[in-house]
Amino acid sequence: MTHAILFGSIGTLAETSGIQLAAYNQAFSEAGLSWTWTKSEYQNMLKDSGGLKRIETYAKARNTTVDARAIHQRKSKIFQEHLSLKQIEARTGVKDTIKHARSEGLKLGLVTTTSLENIESVLDAIGIGLSNFDVFTTSSMVKHPKPAGDAYIKALQDLNLQPAQAIAIEDNPDGAKAAQRAGLRCVGLIGEMHDVADFPELVARQVELDLSDILKPLHVA
């Protein structure tokens, strides 16, 4: 029986990739850099998790010295500001899944390795309270970010559950790998800038564009 549903990122709750990309490019401009990431470049970068790491890798490839941490922090602030101004919706099936979980007594988790500020900004934008989740993780709570399984292991420990008792929902390949490394079943909820071919093989047959088609089997698996 499934006792918990673990949303693996803010991207499983709302499609924010375009807003994230715009925030990166604005942060680069403010830092005096001539960088402009295109959508196709960003899609390729998203195969690996970690915004700070993306900036560091991009700078290194161009033999450019930058304060990657400061740029990433500014990017996060811009992202949060953009969210407060834009009308965005929860991804299809997300609110129904939360409602169903609550009615059936299932635990809910939000297992991310982003900042609490980013989590709160997305949840505020789509009208879902953090109180809906029995457990959540942030970048400050785990030593190793995804694709390491640390965040999921912590969430399971906090819920006092075994991996077989929960199912993860992930929108990106590294997140899916993290769930699998923690021993969880994982449904791939493909993000706008991800390719199904990039998802781990064990998830590839379970990748959906929204949760509406998998809502029923999700809760009885």
C-alpha positions as YAML, in Angstrom:
chain: A
units: angstrom
residues:
- id: 1
  name: MET
  ca: [0.00, 0.00, 0.00]
- id: 2
  name: THR
  ca: [1.06, 3.56, -0.66]
- id: 3
  name: HIS
  ca: [1.19, 5.57, 2.57]
- id: 4
  name: ALA
  ca: [2.79, 8.74, 1.22]
- id: 5
  name: ILE
  ca: [3.11, 10.77, -1.96]
- id: 6
  name: LEU
  ca: [6.30, 12.76, -2.23]
- id: 7
  name: PHE
  ca: [6.41, 15.66, -4.69]
- id: 8
  name: GLY
  ca: [10.05, 15.95, -5.63]
- id: 9
  name: SER
  ca: [10.46, 19.57, -6.70]
- id: 10
  name: ILE
  ca: [8.68, 22.87, -7.11]
- id: 11
  name: GLY
  ca: [8.55, 21.98, -10.81]
- id: 12
  name: THR
  ca: [6.16, 19.13, -10.06]
- id: 13
  name: LEU
  ca: [3.74, 21.65, -8.57]
- id: 14
  name: ALA
  ca: [3.97, 24.40, -11.20]
- id: 15
  name: GLU
  ca: [5.75, 24.92, -14.51]
- id: 16
  name: THR
  ca: [8.35, 27.54, -13.66]
- id: 17
  name: SER
  ca: [11.21, 26.78, -16.08]
- id: 18
  name: GLY
  ca: [10.56, 29.80, -18.30]
- id: 19
  name: ILE
  ca: [10.49, 32.12, -15.29]
- id: 20
  name: GLN
  ca: [13.70, 30.55, -13.99]
- id: 21
  name: LEU
  ca: [15.44, 31.10, -17.34]
- id: 22
  name: ALA
  ca: [14.38, 34.75, -17.47]
- id: 23
  name: ALA
  ca: [15.67, 35.21, -13.92]
- id: 24
  name: TYR
  ca: [19.07, 33.75, -14.79]
- id: 25
  name: ASN
  ca: [19.45, 36.06, -17.79]
- id: 26
  name: GLN
  ca: [18.44, 39.13, -15.77]
- id: 27
  name: ALA
  ca: [20.93, 38.21, -13.04]
- id: 28
  name: PHE
  ca: [23.69, 37.84, -15.64]
- id: 29
  name: SER
  ca: [22.87, 41.26, -17.09]
- id: 30
  name: GLU
  ca: [22.88, 42.89, -13.65]
- id: 31
  name: ALA
  ca: [26.28, 41.30, -12.96]
- id: 32
  name: GLY
  ca: [27.67, 42.92, -16.12]
- id: 33
  name: LEU
  ca: [27.93, 39.65, -18.02]
- id: 34
  name: SER
  ca: [27.09, 39.31, -21.70]
- id: 35
  name: TRP
  ca: [25.68, 35.83, -21.16]
- id: 36
  name: THR
  ca: [22.20, 35.07, -22.45]
- id: 37
  name: TRP
  ca: [21.05, 31.48, -22.07]
- id: 38
  name: THR
  ca: [18.72, 30.34, -24.82]
- id: 39
  name: LYS
  ca: [15.85, 27.97, -24.21]
- id: 40
  name: SER
  ca: [17.68, 25.11, -25.95]
- id: 41
  name: GLU
  ca: [20.85, 25.73, -23.91]
- id: 42
  name: TYR
  ca: [18.86, 25.78, -20.70]
- id: 43
  name: GLN
  ca: [17.03, 22.59, -21.62]
- id: 44
  name: ASN
  ca: [20.38, 20.84, -21.99]
- id: 45
  name: MET
  ca: [21.62, 22.24, -18.68]
- id: 46
  name: LEU
  ca: [18.53, 20.94, -16.88]
- id: 47
  name: LYS
  ca: [19.69, 17.38, -17.42]
- id: 48
  name: ASP
  ca: [21.78, 18.00, -14.29]
- id: 49
  name: SER
  ca: [20.43, 19.50, -11.07]
- id: 50
  name: GLY
  ca: [21.75, 22.56, -9.31]
- id: 51
  name: GLY
  ca: [21.55, 26.17, -10.46]
- id: 52
  name: LEU
  ca: [24.77, 27.18, -8.72]
- id: 53
  name: LYS
  ca: [26.60, 24.31, -10.39]
- id: 54
  name: ARG
  ca: [25.24, 25.37, -13.81]
- id: 55
  name: ILE
  ca: [26.65, 28.88, -13.39]
- id: 56
  name: GLU
  ca: [30.02, 27.57, -12.21]
- id: 57
  name: THR
  ca: [30.25, 25.09, -15.10]
- id: 58
  name: TYR
  ca: [29.26, 27.73, -17.66]
- id: 59
  name: ALA
  ca: [31.85, 30.20, -16.33]
- id: 60
  name: LYS
  ca: [34.60, 27.59, -16.26]
- id: 61
  name: ALA
  ca: [33.92, 26.60, -19.86]
- id: 62
  name: ARG
  ca: [34.48, 30.24, -20.82]
- id: 63
  name: ASN
  ca: [37.52, 30.80, -18.59]
- id: 64
  name: THR
  ca: [35.55, 33.49, -16.77]
- id: 65
  name: THR
  ca: [35.84, 34.21, -13.06]
- id: 66
  name: VAL
  ca: [32.53, 35.15, -11.47]
- id: 67
  name: ASP
  ca: [30.95, 35.13, -8.03]
- id: 68
  name: ALA
  ca: [28.63, 32.26, -8.92]
- id: 69
  name: ARG
  ca: [27.05, 32.12, -5.49]
- id: 70
  name: ALA
  ca: [26.14, 35.81, -5.52]
- id: 71
  name: ILE
  ca: [24.73, 35.54, -9.04]
- id: 72
  name: HIS
  ca: [22.68, 32.52, -8.07]
- id: 73
  name: GLN
  ca: [21.35, 34.26, -4.97]
- id: 74
  name: ARG
  ca: [20.32, 37.25, -7.07]
- id: 75
  name: LYS
  ca: [18.72, 34.95, -9.63]
- id: 76
  name: SER
  ca: [16.64, 33.38, -6.83]
- id: 77
  name: LYS
  ca: [15.47, 36.82, -5.66]
- id: 78
  name: ILE
  ca: [14.50, 37.79, -9.21]
- id: 79
  name: PHE
  ca: [12.67, 34.47, -9.61]
- id: 80
  name: GLN
  ca: [10.69, 35.14, -6.46]
- id: 81
  name: GLU
  ca: [9.88, 38.68, -7.59]
- id: 82
  name: HIS
  ca: [8.69, 37.42, -10.98]
- id: 83
  name: LEU
  ca: [6.44, 34.85, -9.33]
- id: 84
  name: SER
  ca: [4.76, 37.56, -7.28]
- id: 85
  name: LEU
  ca: [3.87, 39.42, -10.48]
- id: 86
  name: LYS
  ca: [2.86, 36.57, -12.78]
- id: 87
  name: GLN
  ca: [-0.33, 34.53, -12.85]
- id: 88
  name: ILE
  ca: [0.68, 30.87, -12.76]
- id: 89
  name: GLU
  ca: [-1.39, 27.78, -12.10]
- id: 90
  name: ALA
  ca: [-0.66, 24.51, -10.39]
- id: 91
  name: ARG
  ca: [0.10, 21.71, -12.83]
- id: 92
  name: THR
  ca: [-2.90, 19.65, -13.89]
- id: 93
  name: GLY
  ca: [-3.91, 17.14, -11.24]
- id: 94
  name: VAL
  ca: [-1.73, 18.53, -8.45]
- id: 95
  name: LYS
  ca: [-4.54, 20.04, -6.37]
- id: 96
  name: ASP
  ca: [-6.70, 16.96, -6.96]
- id: 97
  name: THR
  ca: [-3.84, 14.75, -5.80]
- id: 98
  name: ILE
  ca: [-3.40, 16.78, -2.60]
- id: 99
  name: LYS
  ca: [-7.15, 16.73, -1.95]
- id: 100
  name: HIS
  ca: [-7.35, 12.98, -2.57]
- id: 101
  name: ALA
  ca: [-4.36, 12.29, -0.34]
- id: 102
  name: ARG
  ca: [-5.93, 14.22, 2.49]
- id: 103
  name: SER
  ca: [-9.28, 12.45, 2.12]
- id: 104
  name: GLU
  ca: [-7.59, 9.03, 2.08]
- id: 105
  name: GLY
  ca: [-5.27, 9.71, 5.00]
- id: 106
  name: LEU
  ca: [-2.10, 9.62, 2.90]
- id: 107
  name: LYS
  ca: [0.94, 11.58, 3.95]
- id: 108
  name: LEU
  ca: [2.26, 14.28, 1.64]
- id: 109
  name: GLY
  ca: [5.83, 15.44, 1.22]
- id: 110
  name: LEU
  ca: [7.65, 18.11, -0.76]
- id: 111
  name: VAL
  ca: [11.16, 16.77, -1.15]
- id: 112
  name: THR
  ca: [13.29, 19.47, -2.76]
- id: 113
  name: THR
  ca: [16.84, 20.72, -2.56]
- id: 114
  name: THR
  ca: [15.97, 24.32, -3.34]
- id: 115
  name: SER
  ca: [15.60, 27.14, -0.82]
- id: 116
  name: LEU
  ca: [12.66, 27.62, 1.52]
- id: 117
  name: GLU
  ca: [12.13, 31.05, -0.06]
- id: 118
  name: ASN
  ca: [11.70, 29.49, -3.52]
- id: 119
  name: ILE
  ca: [9.28, 26.91, -2.13]
- id: 120
  name: GLU
  ca: [7.17, 29.54, -0.40]
- id: 121
  name: SER
  ca: [7.13, 31.78, -3.48]
- id: 122
  name: VAL
  ca: [5.83, 29.01, -5.74]
- id: 123
  name: LEU
  ca: [3.26, 27.80, -3.22]
- id: 124
  name: ASP
  ca: [1.99, 31.35, -2.68]
- id: 125
  name: ALA
  ca: [1.70, 31.87, -6.45]
- id: 126
  name: ILE
  ca: [-0.44, 28.76, -6.97]
- id: 127
  name: GLY
  ca: [-2.45, 29.02, -3.77]
- id: 128
  name: ILE
  ca: [-1.22, 25.91, -1.96]
- id: 129
  name: GLY
  ca: [-0.15, 26.23, 1.66]
- id: 130
  name: LEU
  ca: [3.01, 24.60, 2.96]
- id: 131
  name: SER
  ca: [0.83, 23.26, 5.78]
- id: 132
  name: ASN
  ca: [-0.60, 20.75, 3.28]
- id: 133
  name: PHE
  ca: [2.65, 18.84, 3.46]
- id: 134
  name: ASP
  ca: [3.50, 16.60, 6.39]
- id: 135
  name: VAL
  ca: [7.19, 16.89, 5.59]
- id: 136
  name: PHE
  ca: [9.37, 19.07, 3.39]
- id: 137
  name: THR
  ca: [13.08, 19.39, 2.71]
- id: 138
  name: THR
  ca: [15.22, 22.28, 1.49]
- id: 139
  name: SER
  ca: [18.80, 22.77, 0.37]
- id: 140
  name: SER
  ca: [19.85, 23.60, 3.93]
- id: 141
  name: MET
  ca: [18.58, 20.28, 5.32]
- id: 142
  name: VAL
  ca: [20.72, 17.83, 3.35]
- id: 143
  name: LYS
  ca: [24.45, 17.47, 2.77]
- id: 144
  name: HIS
  ca: [24.25, 16.16, -0.78]
- id: 145
  name: PRO
  ca: [21.77, 17.55, -3.35]
- id: 146
  name: LYS
  ca: [20.01, 15.44, -5.95]
- id: 147
  name: PRO
  ca: [20.81, 13.12, -7.71]
- id: 148
  name: ALA
  ca: [21.96, 11.87, -4.30]
- id: 149
  name: GLY
  ca: [19.08, 10.27, -2.40]
- id: 150
  name: ASP
  ca: [19.69, 12.22, 0.84]
- id: 151
  name: ALA
  ca: [16.55, 14.39, 0.68]
- id: 152
  name: TYR
  ca: [14.28, 11.40, 0.14]
- id: 153
  name: ILE
  ca: [15.99, 9.39, 2.86]
- id: 154
  name: LYS
  ca: [15.45, 12.27, 5.30]
- id: 155
  name: ALA
  ca: [11.79, 12.63, 4.31]
- id: 156
  name: LEU
  ca: [11.16, 8.92, 4.78]
- id: 157
  name: GLN
  ca: [12.85, 9.00, 8.18]
- id: 158
  name: ASP
  ca: [10.75, 11.98, 9.25]
- id: 159
  name: LEU
  ca: [7.59, 10.16, 8.16]
- id: 160
  name: ASN
  ca: [8.77, 6.89, 9.76]
- id: 161
  name: LEU
  ca: [8.16, 5.06, 6.49]
- id: 162
  name: GLN
  ca: [10.04, 2.51, 4.42]
- id: 163
  name: PRO
  ca: [10.77, 3.26, 0.73]
- id: 164
  name: ALA
  ca: [8.20, 0.69, -0.41]
- id: 165
  name: GLN
  ca: [5.48, 2.63, 1.42]
- id: 166
  name: ALA
  ca: [5.87, 5.84, -0.59]
- id: 167
  name: ILE
  ca: [5.91, 7.01, -4.18]
- id: 168
  name: ALA
  ca: [7.84, 9.94, -5.61]
- id: 169
  name: ILE
  ca: [6.79, 12.35, -8.36]
- id: 170
  name: GLU
  ca: [9.66, 14.00, -10.24]
- id: 171
  name: ASP
  ca: [9.84, 16.39, -13.17]
- id: 172
  name: ASN
  ca: [13.55, 16.08, -13.95]
- id: 173
  name: PRO
  ca: [16.07, 13.25, -14.53]
- id: 174
  name: ASP
  ca: [18.31, 13.96, -11.51]
- id: 175
  name: GLY
  ca: [15.28, 14.03, -9.24]
- id: 176
  name: ALA
  ca: [14.13, 10.68, -10.58]
- id: 177
  name: LYS
  ca: [17.60, 9.25, -10.00]
- id: 178
  name: ALA
  ca: [17.52, 10.55, -6.41]
- id: 179
  name: ALA
  ca: [14.19, 8.86, -5.76]
- id: 180
  name: GLN
  ca: [15.43, 5.58, -7.16]
- id: 181
  name: ARG
  ca: [18.65, 5.73, -5.17]
- id: 182
  name: ALA
  ca: [16.53, 6.07, -2.04]
- id: 183
  name: GLY
  ca: [14.63, 2.92, -3.08]
- id: 184
  name: LEU
  ca: [11.39, 4.66, -4.05]
- id: 185
  name: ARG
  ca: [8.99, 4.02, -6.88]
- id: 186
  name: CYS
  ca: [8.95, 7.11, -9.05]
- id: 187
  name: VAL
  ca: [6.52, 8.61, -11.52]
- id: 188
  name: GLY
  ca: [8.07, 11.04, -13.99]
- id: 189
  name: LEU
  ca: [5.92, 14.16, -14.37]
- id: 190
  name: ILE
  ca: [7.80, 15.60, -17.30]
- id: 191
  name: GLY
  ca: [8.63, 19.28, -17.19]
- id: 192
  name: GLU
  ca: [8.25, 21.69, -20.11]
- id: 193
  name: MET
  ca: [11.99, 21.84, -20.75]
- id: 194
  name: HIS
  ca: [12.75, 18.16, -20.20]
- id: 195
  name: ASP
  ca: [12.83, 15.27, -22.63]
- id: 196
  name: VAL
  ca: [11.34, 11.90, -21.76]
- id: 197
  name: ALA
  ca: [14.44, 10.27, -23.24]
- id: 198
  name: ASP
  ca: [16.54, 11.78, -20.44]
- id: 199
  name: PHE
  ca: [14.62, 10.06, -17.66]
- id: 200
  name: PRO
  ca: [16.09, 6.93, -16.04]
- id: 201
  name: GLU
  ca: [15.03, 3.71, -17.72]
- id: 202
  name: LEU
  ca: [13.00, 2.51, -14.73]
- id: 203
  name: VAL
  ca: [10.84, 5.63, -14.93]
- id: 204
  name: ALA
  ca: [10.62, 5.89, -18.72]
- id: 205
  name: ARG
  ca: [7.38, 3.90, -18.98]
- id: 206
  name: GLN
  ca: [5.74, 6.07, -16.33]
- id: 207
  name: VAL
  ca: [6.34, 9.57, -17.62]
- id: 208
  name: GLU
  ca: [3.27, 11.75, -17.92]
- id: 209
  name: LEU
  ca: [2.55, 15.36, -18.87]
- id: 210
  name: ASP
  ca: [0.18, 15.82, -15.95]
- id: 211
  name: LEU
  ca: [-1.17, 13.86, -13.00]
- id: 212
  name: SER
  ca: [-4.75, 13.50, -14.21]
- id: 213
  name: ASP
  ca: [-4.10, 10.27, -16.10]
- id: 214
  name: ILE
  ca: [-2.23, 8.61, -13.25]
- id: 215
  name: LEU
  ca: [-4.23, 9.86, -10.28]
- id: 216
  name: LYS
  ca: [-6.12, 6.63, -9.64]
- id: 217
  name: PRO
  ca: [-3.26, 4.11, -9.96]
- id: 218
  name: LEU
  ca: [-0.99, 6.46, -8.04]
- id: 219
  name: HIS
  ca: [-3.00, 5.93, -4.88]
- id: 220
  name: VAL
  ca: [-3.63, 2.22, -5.12]
- id: 221
  name: ALA
  ca: [-0.15, 1.04, -6.14]
...
